[in-house]
Amino acid sequence: MVNVNIHEAKAKLSHYLKMVQDGATVIICKRDVPIAELRPPKPMKKRELGHARKMYPNFTWDSSALLEPMSEEEWKLWEGPLVSEE
């Protein structure tokens, strides 16, 4: 863990970011009082595919309606009344 004041952190930001990338923690201080901590992010968990299928086993999806034009009622819900092209 490294403590640095703001002025030094600004002057050598790339150096301290490289340290963080290598696994170190950098504490940024204002007049020797810690105000922020730079550390590597926690590793992301690998997401399990198909999780929703376990939660909703009876869900089905009909994609045939995706390419059909909207009805006037659906259009009004999205955009308001249709404007006539006269």
C-alpha positions in Angstrom: 0.0 0.0 0.0 1.4 3.4 -1.0 0.3 6.8 0.4 0.6 9.8 -1.9 -0.6 13.4 -1.8 -2.8 14.8 -4.5 0.0 16.9 -6.1 2.3 13.8 -6.5 -0.6 11.6 -7.7 -1.4 14.1 -10.4 2.2 14.5 -11.5 2.8 10.7 -11.6 -0.6 9.3 -12.3 0.5 6.9 -15.0 3.1 5.4 -12.6 0.5 4.9 -9.8 -2.0 3.4 -12.2 0.6 0.9 -13.4 1.2 0.0 -9.7 -2.5 -0.5 -9.3 -2.7 -2.6 -12.4 0.1 -4.8 -10.9 -2.0 -5.3 -7.8 -1.0 -2.6 -5.4 -3.3 -0.3 -3.5 -2.6 3.5 -3.7 -4.1 5.8 -1.0 -4.5 9.4 -2.2 -4.2 11.9 0.6 -5.0 15.6 1.0 -2.4 17.1 3.4 -1.5 13.6 4.6 -5.2 12.7 5.4 -6.5 9.8 3.2 -9.4 10.8 1.0 -9.4 8.1 -1.7 -8.2 4.6 -2.5 -7.1 3.3 -5.9 -7.1 -0.5 -6.1 -7.6 -3.1 -8.8 -11.2 -4.0 -9.5 -12.5 -7.3 -8.0 -12.6 -10.1 -10.6 -15.9 -10.4 -12.2 -17.8 -13.6 -11.6 -18.4 -15.6 -14.8 -22.1 -15.4 -15.6 -24.0 -18.6 -15.9 -25.9 -18.8 -19.2 -29.5 -19.8 -19.0 -30.1 -18.6 -15.5 -33.5 -17.1 -16.5 -34.6 -20.5 -17.9 -34.2 -22.0 -14.5 -36.3 -19.2 -12.9 -39.0 -19.2 -15.6 -39.1 -22.8 -17.0 -42.5 -22.3 -18.7 -41.6 -19.1 -20.5 -41.8 -19.2 -24.3 -40.9 -16.6 -26.9 -42.6 -16.1 -30.2 -40.3 -14.0 -32.4 -42.5 -14.1 -35.5 -44.3 -10.9 -34.3 -41.0 -8.9 -34.3 -41.1 -8.2 -38.0 -44.8 -7.4 -38.3 -45.7 -3.7 -38.4 -47.3 -2.1 -35.3 -51.0 -1.6 -35.2 -52.3 1.9 -34.9 -53.1 1.3 -31.2 -49.6 0.1 -30.5 -48.2 3.1 -32.4 -50.2 5.5 -30.3 -48.8 4.0 -27.2 -45.3 4.6 -28.4 -45.5 7.9 -30.4 -48.9 9.3 -30.0 -51.5 9.6 -32.8 -50.4 9.0 -36.4 -49.8 12.0 -38.6 -51.5 11.8 -42.0 -49.4 12.3 -45.1 -51.7 14.7 -47.1 
